[in-house]
Amino acid sequence: MTPTPVVGIVGSAGAYGRWLARFLRERMGLTVWGHDPADAASLDEAELLRRVDVLVFSAPIRHTPALIARYAALSAGREREQLWLDVTSIKQAPVAAMLASQAEVVGLHPMTAPPKSPTLKGRVMVVCEARLSGWRPWVRQLCTALEAECVPATPEHHDRVMALVQGMVHATHLAQAGVLREYAPLLGELQALMPFRSASFELDTAVIARILSLNPTIYEDIQFGNPYVPDMLDRLLSQLATLRELVRQGDDAARARFRAQFLQANQQALAPASLDAGNYSYERVGYLLADLTEPLATSVYLPQDRPGSLRALLNVFEQHGVNLSSIHSSRTPAGELHFRLGFEPDTDPGRLDTAKREIDRSGIGRVLPMR
């Protein structure tokens, strides 16, 4: 291996291909080339193979195994010094296709859409080391630079788990979306329901909106391309069918069976520590949602990302006697880090306006219009 490899991305015009290219160039200082039919300026496949040390497949799931096989045939053994990676949501078929080459092989699955942040910090990435020796130190460098929580797995175990983590979650929320659509003529579209929301409903509808806002091909391929999804769907439908029959029965015996099968049995199946951690996570998200609905709030962008910037911002509010009730950070679609500040309901509007003007005037930050 070379300590500063040239990296090629197959699918360089796609969302993840673009994010990876920017990350590899800006965070790791590497030269990156790409091939993509959607980018006429990209290299052709043969030239890409000739130039690179590391080849990353970032293409639609359903096309990836055949695409890898084509590159293996085109390379004809010259790839034996290379490292091949893929970043698809299914691992068995792509990894098997890469193993048919003579390259070293690792399957990667970042458990997130391309983020707005420059790294995968705070996110999980599954790592399937299939054939790795000389490139191991560089793969370790890559994982460190990505700042992800790297979880090792075999391709088979990955796909079995993803039938639950992705397949089941997407299936249940798409089914919920269908029910909401069917009820819309009677009760109104989603926004008409939100005034009645619980934290659970708000979270579920946020997941639905996320799924329906991103690339539909990914969600389609996760359902159709994972060989373990059909069995999961059979089990899911069986559970729902049982629940439906108990509710239709409606008597005390049905209620007893409901408590035994859906509450007690599931409570016993999950370790107390898992239940406690999950319940605590839910409460934290609930508090966050409550903070984000505070009517008196402002957002501030800090242009100087350096130690002490946030302290200087908060000091302005302190000097003007403005008390904060919450503070949260988030990123815009362009990737800017913004701080959302919530204030006590009895905050003096004049003092708050004065503090905002001082923030803008001093250059500490830029006060943003609230959405």
N, C-alpha and C positions, 0 to 999 in steps of 0.2 A: 504494500500500500504506500501511497504518498501522503505526507501530512497535510498537503493542501490540494486535494484532488479537484479535478474539473468535473462538474456534475451536469448530467443531462436529464431533462424532464420530458417524458413522453406525455403529452397533454398539457403543454406549457401555457396554453391560452385559457384553460379552465380556471375556475375559482381557486382550487387548491394548488394548481400548478403555478398560478401567479403569486399566491401567498408564499409558497415554498421558495420560488425564485428570489423574491424580495428578502426572505429570511436568510437564505444561504449567502446572498451577496452582502447584505447589510450587517448581519450578526456574526457570520463566520468568515467573511472576507473572501469568498470563493468565486471562481469563474463559473457561470451557469449558462448552458446552451439549452435549447428546447426544440421540440418538433410538435407541431399541431396543425391539422388540416385547416383550422380556422385562422391560422396566422401564416400568410403567404411569405412573410419575411423569416420564418423559422427555418432551421436546417432540414434537409431531407434525412430519412432514417439512416442511410448508410454513412453519411457524413457525421451524424450525431454519434453513432457507434464508434466511429474512428477517433473522434476528439475526446471522448469522456473516459473518466476512471470509475465514476459512479453513475448508475442509470436508475432513475426513479420513474415508476409507472404510476401516473395519476390520471387515469382514464375512467370512463363509465364502467361500472362493475361488470355488466354483462359482456362487454367487449374485451376486458382485460386479459383473460387467459389466452384467447386467440391472438391478441396483440403481442403478448409475451412470446408465444410460440413463433410468430413471424420474426421477431427480433432475434430469437435464438437461431432460427434457420439462416437469417441474413448474416449473423455474426460468425457462424460456422466455426466455433471454437476459439475465436480471437478474444472472447469475453472471459477467458479463464483467469485473467488478472484483474477483472473488474468486480465490483460489488453491485448487485441488483436488489432494488427495494421496490415495494409497492405500498400504496397508502389507501387501499380500498377497504370497504366495510365488511368484506367476506375474505377469509384467508385461505381456506383449503385449496380451492381451484387456482388462484393466482400463485401461491407458493409452490404448488405441484408443477405449474407451468414453468416457473423460474428454475426449479430444480432440474428440469430437463435440459437446461443450459449447463455450461461449465463454470459459471460465475459463482461467487459467494452470494448467499441469499438470506435476506431478512424481510419478513413481512411486518409492516407497520400499520396500525390503525389508530389515528388520533380520534379520540372520542368527542369530537366537536366539529362543526362546520368551520371553515376558515375564519379564525377570530379577527376581531378588530385590533387586538393587541399584537405587538411584534413577536411574541413567543407564545408557547402553550402553557405558560405559568398558570397553575391552578386547575389544569385539565389533566385528564388521563390519556396515556398513549399505550396501547397494547403492543408488545414487541414479541414477534415469533422468530426466534433464531433458528433457521433451518439448516444452513451450511455456512459456518462462520469461523474463520481462523485468523488469517493475516489482517483482515479488515476490522477485527474486534476493537482495537483501541480507537479507531475513528468512529465506529458506531457509538462507542461510549462517549466520545466528544460530542457527537451529534445529539445524543439524548441529553447531555448536560446543557448544551446550548439551547435546546428547545425548552428546557425548564419544566418539562412535563413530569407527571408522576408515572413512571414507566412500569408497566405490569407485564411480566413474562408469561407466555402461554404457548401451547402447541396450537397449530392451525385448527385442529379438530375441536379442542376445548374452546378456543375462541369462538368458533361458529356456533357451538352448542349454547354458550353463554349469550351470544348476541341474539339468538332466537328469542331470548327473554328480555335482555337489556334494551335491544332495539326493536326486534320484530313484534314482541308483545305490546310494548309501550306505543309504538306507532299504530298497531292494529286497533287497540282499544280507543285511542284518541280519534282515529279516522272513523271508527264506528260512532263515537260520540258526535263527531261533526255531522255524520249522516242523520242522526236523531235530531240534532238541533235544526238541520235544514228542513226536516219533515214537520217539525213543530213551528217553524217560522210563520206560516200563514195564520196560525192560531194565536201565538204569543209574541210574535215579532222577531226581528233579526237580533243577533247577539247583543248589540248595544242596548236594545230594549230590556234585556235581561240583567245587564250589569248592575243597575241600581239595587237589585235584590241579591247581589253576589255574597257568597261566603268566601273565605280564603281558599278553600279547596276548589270551588268552582272557578275562581279567578286563575288559580294555578293551572287547572286543566285546560281552560280556554286559551291561556297563554301558550301551552304546548301545542294545542290545535293550530293556533295562529302561526306558530313557528314552523310547523310541518307544512302548512299550506302556503307559506311565504317563500320557502326555499325550493331548490331544484327538485321537481317531482320525480325525475328519473331515479334519483338516489333512493327515495322511499319505495318506489316500485321495485327496484332491484333488490332491496333488502328483504322484501316479502317474497319475491319470486326466485331469487338467487341463492338463498340460504337453504340447504337441504333439510335443516331441522325445524324450519318454520311450520310446515304442515302439521307435524305432531303437536307443536305448541298450540296451534289454532284449534285442533281437535280438543285438547284439554281445556282451553279457554272456553270454547263453546259448551262443553260438558258442564263446567262450573256454572255458567250463566243459565243453561237449561235447567239445572237443578234449582237454582235460586228462583227462576221464573215459576216452576211448578210449586215450590213451597209457598210463594207469595199468593199464587192462585188458590192454593188449598186454604190458606188463611187461618186455620184453626190453631188451638194451643199446641197440638202435636207438631204442626208445621213450624211454629215458632221455636219449639224445643229443638227440632232438628236444625233449624237455622243457627241457633246459638251454638249447638254442638259442632256443626260442620264448618260454619263460616267465621265464627268468633273464637270459640275455645280451641278447636283443633289448630287453627292458624296461629293463635297466640302461643300454643305449646310448641309449634314447629319453629318459631323464631326465638332465638336466645334473648333473654331479658336485656342484655347489653345492646343488642341490635334494635329492639323496640325502643329502649330509652334514647339511643342515638337518633333514630328516625323521628321520634316524637319531638326531640329537641330541635332537630333541623327544621321540622315543620313550624314550630313556634318561632324560630328565628326568621324564617321567611315571612310568616304572618306579621311580625313586628316591622319587617322591612316594607311590606306592602302598605301597612298603616302609615309609616313615615312618608312614603311616597305620595300619599293622598293629602298631606298637610296643605291647607289652602294658602298659608303664608310661607313662601319659600322662594329661593333664588338659586341660580346656577352660576358658577364662576369657573372660568378657565384660567389656569396658572401657566403662563407661557414659559417661565423659567423652572425647569424640572431639576430642582436642587434642594439639598437639605435646608430646612428653615422656611421654605416658601409657604407651606401651609400654616406654620406658626405665625408668620407675618400677616397672613390673611385674617386669621382668627383674632389677632391683636387689634386689628382695625375695629372689629365689632365690639371687642371688650372696651376699647377707648370711648366708644359712643354709647355704651350702656345697653347694647343689644344682646340678648341672651339666646343662644342656640338651643333648639330642642332635639335636633338630629343632624347628622352629616353622613353623606354617602358619596362614593365615587363611582363613575361609570364612564364608558367610552362612547363617543359619537360614531356614526357610520364611517367617518373619515379617520377614526382612531384617536382623536383628541381626548385626553383625560379631563373630565369635568367633575367638579364637586357640587353636589346638591345640598344646600343648607336649608334646614327648616327652622322656623322661629316660633317662640311662644305666642299664643293668640293675642295677648295684651301688649305686644311690642308696639312701641310708638312709631307710627309710619314716618314721621319727620326724621327721627334718628336713624331709622333703617335706610331712608333715601340718602341721607348725608353720608353714611358709611359706604353705600354703593358708589356714590360719586367719588369718594376718596380712593376707593379701590381702583376705579378706572383711571383717575388722575395720576395716581402714584406709580402705575405700571406694575403693581403687585399682581394684578389679575385683570381679567376682562369679564364684566358682568354680562350675562347672556339673557336674552328673552326667554321666558318660561314657555314650554310647550304645553 
